[in-house]
Amino acid sequence: MNCDEFVELVTEFLDGALSEEDEHRFVGHLAECSKCELYLDQFRQTIATTGELTPEAISDDARSLLLTAFRDWRRP
């Protein structure tokens, strides 16, 4: 698995919706890639801060802060 595939599967991983094979590949990549480990941690922190990660669950202020924080973000 490469970093692009990892990023595409993060929400499915967190939802427990990956197939056993994809979860194995995901965890394997995570063990070898510190940048994706950081990305997953940031994703978890975002969810913990907002309560859940849906457009309806994020206040306008929180949405603005998140957009500002990730405006210049680049994929690992």
C-alpha beads as a LAMMPS data file, in Angstrom:
LAMMPS data file: protein, C-alpha beads

76 atoms
75 bonds

1 atom types
1 bond types

-500.0 500.0 xlo xhi
-500.0 500.0 ylo yhi
-500.0 500.0 zlo zhi

Masses

1 110.0

Atoms # bond

1 1 1 0.000 0.000 0.000
2 1 1 1.248 3.480 -0.776
3 1 1 0.424 6.743 1.037
4 1 1 -2.301 7.742 -1.451
5 1 1 -4.133 4.450 -0.923
6 1 1 -3.711 4.838 2.839
7 1 1 -5.293 8.319 2.837
8 1 1 -8.225 7.045 0.772
9 1 1 -8.940 4.295 3.323
10 1 1 -8.578 6.224 6.612
11 1 1 -12.281 6.832 7.215
12 1 1 -13.171 3.240 6.365
13 1 1 -10.460 2.038 8.758
14 1 1 -11.752 4.241 11.571
15 1 1 -15.300 3.032 10.898
16 1 1 -14.169 -0.615 11.019
17 1 1 -15.386 -1.080 7.461
18 1 1 -12.244 -2.419 5.763
19 1 1 -12.008 -5.965 4.551
20 1 1 -9.609 -8.143 6.535
21 1 1 -7.109 -8.015 3.674
22 1 1 -7.261 -4.209 3.339
23 1 1 -7.021 -3.747 7.107
24 1 1 -3.902 -5.931 7.152
25 1 1 -2.345 -3.854 4.340
26 1 1 -3.403 -0.603 6.060
27 1 1 -1.848 -1.589 9.410
28 1 1 1.265 -2.853 7.635
29 1 1 1.739 0.476 5.885
30 1 1 1.067 2.324 9.131
31 1 1 3.847 0.362 10.845
32 1 1 6.342 1.473 8.187
33 1 1 5.302 5.074 7.449
34 1 1 5.670 7.724 10.142
35 1 1 4.006 10.355 7.946
36 1 1 0.843 8.287 7.608
37 1 1 0.961 7.521 11.334
38 1 1 0.958 11.279 11.951
39 1 1 -1.870 11.759 9.426
40 1 1 -4.005 9.126 11.167
41 1 1 -3.286 10.702 14.562
42 1 1 -4.320 14.136 13.257
43 1 1 -7.501 12.613 11.842
44 1 1 -8.309 11.024 15.204
45 1 1 -7.619 14.306 17.012
46 1 1 -9.911 16.154 14.619
47 1 1 -12.713 13.670 15.258
48 1 1 -12.141 13.853 19.023
49 1 1 -12.282 17.654 18.887
50 1 1 -15.386 17.892 16.741
51 1 1 -17.220 14.933 18.280
52 1 1 -17.771 13.346 14.904
53 1 1 -16.605 14.187 11.436
54 1 1 -19.668 15.123 9.446
55 1 1 -20.392 18.498 7.883
56 1 1 -23.526 18.866 9.992
57 1 1 -21.641 18.256 13.249
58 1 1 -19.062 21.012 12.766
59 1 1 -19.857 24.558 13.867
60 1 1 -19.049 27.439 11.541
61 1 1 -16.195 28.495 13.845
62 1 1 -14.724 24.990 13.934
63 1 1 -15.082 24.651 10.157
64 1 1 -13.211 27.918 9.688
65 1 1 -10.412 26.824 12.038
66 1 1 -10.075 23.463 10.295
67 1 1 -9.993 25.028 6.843
68 1 1 -7.316 27.468 7.980
69 1 1 -5.264 24.700 9.602
70 1 1 -5.343 22.460 6.526
71 1 1 -5.280 25.117 3.791
72 1 1 -1.594 24.526 2.959
73 1 1 -1.518 20.824 3.875
74 1 1 0.105 18.470 1.409
75 1 1 -0.271 14.683 1.316
76 1 1 2.696 12.746 2.730

Bonds

1 1 1 2
2 1 2 3
3 1 3 4
4 1 4 5
5 1 5 6
6 1 6 7
7 1 7 8
8 1 8 9
9 1 9 10
10 1 10 11
11 1 11 12
12 1 12 13
13 1 13 14
14 1 14 15
15 1 15 16
16 1 16 17
17 1 17 18
18 1 18 19
19 1 19 20
20 1 20 21
21 1 21 22
22 1 22 23
23 1 23 24
24 1 24 25
25 1 25 26
26 1 26 27
27 1 27 28
28 1 28 29
29 1 29 30
30 1 30 31
31 1 31 32
32 1 32 33
33 1 33 34
34 1 34 35
35 1 35 36
36 1 36 37
37 1 37 38
38 1 38 39
39 1 39 40
40 1 40 41
41 1 41 42
42 1 42 43
43 1 43 44
44 1 44 45
45 1 45 46
46 1 46 47
47 1 47 48
48 1 48 49
49 1 49 50
50 1 50 51
51 1 51 52
52 1 52 53
53 1 53 54
54 1 54 55
55 1 55 56
56 1 56 57
57 1 57 58
58 1 58 59
59 1 59 60
60 1 60 61
61 1 61 62
62 1 62 63
63 1 63 64
64 1 64 65
65 1 65 66
66 1 66 67
67 1 67 68
68 1 68 69
69 1 69 70
70 1 70 71
71 1 71 72
72 1 72 73
73 1 73 74
74 1 74 75
75 1 75 76
